[in-house]
Structures are given as C-alpha cells and as structure tokens.
Amino acid sequence: MTIRGLLRRLAVVGVTLMFIALAGRSQGFAQSFTFTFSTQATCIEDTAGFTNLEPNPLPGPSDTTHFIRRTHALTTGTSTFSTDGTFTTQDQTSSIHTGGTEFSESQSTCTGTFGFNSSNQTLNTSSSCNFQDTIPNTNSGTITGLQGVLQLTPGEQLVRSGPHPPVVETVNVNLAGGGSFTIFRICTRAGSSFFLH
C-alpha cells in the first residue's frame, strides 16, 4: 500500500499522519517518528506590533528594546511526531538582523500539536518554544503563536509551505542583565524535513 493510501486510512480512523506508513520500515508499530529539518526564514520584527499584517510605527526613536527590523535566519534540528497528535522540536538558529546589522545564535525546545489533512496531504502544526541565546548574549525567553503547514511528498519528506497568510508570532525576551521586552514578528519560511526513524 502507498503512503497516500495509508494516510487516507489513518484519516478515516482518526489516527494521525504517517505513523503506520513509516512504521512499515520497522518490525512493529512505532509510537513516534523523527525528522531532521532545515528551514530558512525572513521575518519583519516590530516591538510595537502589527495592524492588518503591517508594522506599527514606533512611539519614539529606535533602541535595543524598541525597533523595527528584518531578520534572515537558518534553523536546523529534529522534530519528533507522536501518535497522540503532539510533537517536540530541538533546534539551533543562526540569524542576521538588519537595521543595526547583528549576528545571533540561539537554541530552542518547542512543543505543539498537529493534525493531518488527507484532502491535500498536509500537516498543520501549532507550537510554542523556549529559547536560549548563545551569541552575542545569553538572553532567554518564549515564542508563541507559531504555525506551520507541511506538505507530504511521495519520498517521505515534509516540505514547508505556509501558513498563508502569515500569522503574527510573539517573542518574549528576558534580558540576561535583567528586564524584559516583547517582539512581534511576521515570518515567511521555506524548508524540508527528512524522515530519520
């Protein structure tokens, strides 16, 4: 039976994504499946937020906690999807921020839920993350409002294809020296996930 055929069967019985299909590689039924991924992102970040997906103007001059900037990022890591409709991700991100050009790196642990749409063969995800900056500082925080649309391919890959339109994500930053601030961002992402086990 093909992966698509198995996914249609899974959708009918209410079991998620490709667990039975991919479990065909192993001796028994696996409870989770792990993918390695690489994703590129371009984001508009605005500490004043967005209205109708447009950045709001800053209330005063830019500084380290009040800004509008563009960020280009590369994220690599692994995602593990479980048969109960939840997933976890461990990743590392390298970013270049324009409008004060700066390089940064961070590590994140994310948790979320997912569902499979059998009509268009897509996986829809919703998640939040805890992050720890490693370069140029040791700020930490959370990211909420993350959503993704992953397209299943015949070769057991997941190709990121959305969401469209993008959503506003919220980044709460805890400064290493004390204090905190919030960044709102809209991102476009493209990348692929490859089945590991």
Secondary structure, DSSP 8 states (H G I E B T S, - for coil): --HHHHHHHHHHHT--TTHHHHHTTSSS--SEEEEEEEEEEEEEEETT-EETTEE---SS--BTTB-EEEEEEEEEEEEEEETTSEEEEEEEEEEEETTTTEEEEEEEEEEEEEEEETTTTEEEEEEEEEEEEEES---EEEEEEEEEEEEE-TTSEEEEEE-SS--EEEEEEE-TTS-EEEEEEEEEEEEEEEE--
